[in-house]
C-alpha cells in the first residue's frame, strides 16, 4: 500500500502526538503576555541590510494554522520589533492578536525574541 501526502514524521511515526492548543489566560486582565518580535537591528544584521530596509520591507506572516504543524494560509502580518498579545500556545507556535487590525493568527517561536507582560490598553510593561 502506497502512502500519499507528505513523507514526514507526522505521517510515518504513529507514536507522534500533535500538541494541544492551550489558551493563555491571565489572572490579571491588566497584565497579560505579549510576544516581542526580534528588533529591526538584529534582523538587519542577520540579513545584511540596514534598519530602514527592515522597517520598510520585513514582515512576519500570521497564519490561520500553527506553522510548525501544517501549511496554512497567510491572514495577516507583523512588523519587526512589534509586540502582539498571546491568545494561545501550541508546541513551538503562538496564536497572537496583531496590534493593527486585531487579526488572530499563528507565528512560529523563531520570530519571537522574548515574552513580556504588558497592560493591553496602555501597552506599558507591568512585570
N, C-alpha and C positions, 0 to 999 in steps of 0.2 A: 504494500500500500504506500503510495507516494504522498508526502506531506505537502500541503500548499501553504502559502503565506511566507512570512519571514522565517529564516532559519536562525533563530537567536535563542538565548537562554529561556525566555518565557515560553517559546513554542516546544522546546525539546526537553526541558527539565521539569518533570512532574512534581518535584518537591518545591519548586519555586512558588513563593506566596506573594501575591500582589499586596503592597502595603495598603492599609485602610486610611481613607481621608479622615483627618481629625480636625474638628472645628477648634479654633482658638478663641477661648472665652476669657475675658479679664474680670477679676474680682472688682476692679475699679474702672468704670466706664470712662473716666477722665485720664486714664493712664494705660494705654494699650500698645501692643507690639507692632513695630514697623520694620520692614526690611530697609536697609540702607544700601543702595547700589554702589558699585565701585565709583570712586571720584573720577572726573574727567581727566585729571592729571595722570592718574595711574593708567587709565585706558590709553591716553595719548602716548605715554612712554612705551606701553606694550605694543601698540600698533605702529610706532614710529611717526606719529602725526603730532600736530600741535593741539593745545586745548581748544582753540577756537574751532578747528575742524571737528573735534569730537562733539562740541556743543551743537554745531550746525548739522552734523551728519549721523552721529552714532545713536542708535536706539536699541532697546531690549524689547523683544516681542513678547506680548501677552498671548497665551494660548488658551483655547477652550477646553483642553485636557492637559493633565500633567505631562510635560515634555519628556521626562525620563521614561515613561511607560507607554506612550503612544504618539502617533503622528496626528496632530490635530490641525486646527485652523487658527490663523492669527486673528485676534479680535481687538487688539489694541497695542499700544507701545508705551514704554517708559524711557525717559532720558537719563543719561549718565548723571550721577550724583544725586538722583532723586530718592525720595522716601515713598513707600507705599504700605498702607495698613495691611497686616496679615489677617486673612479670614480663616484659612485652613492650612494644614500641612499634610503632605502625603509623601513619605520617604524623604527624598532629597529635593522635593519641589514645594513651592509656596503658592497658595492661592491668595492673591492680593487685590486690593481695590486701588485703581490708579488715581492719582491726585487730580488729574484732568479728566473729566467725563465720568468719573466713578465707575469705570469698566472693571468687572470682576474677571480675572484671568490668572493663568498659571505661569510661573517662571521657575527656572532651574536655580539651585543654590549657587551655581558657578558665577552668577551675576551679582550675588549678594556678598557685600564685604562684612556686614555685621547686622545684628538685630538691636534696635533701640526702643525704649519705651517713651512714648510721647502722648501729649494731650491731643486727641483727634480734632479738636476745634482750633486751638491756638498753635498747634504743632510744636509747642515748647517741650523740651526734654523733661521728664517727670521722675526719672530714677537714675 
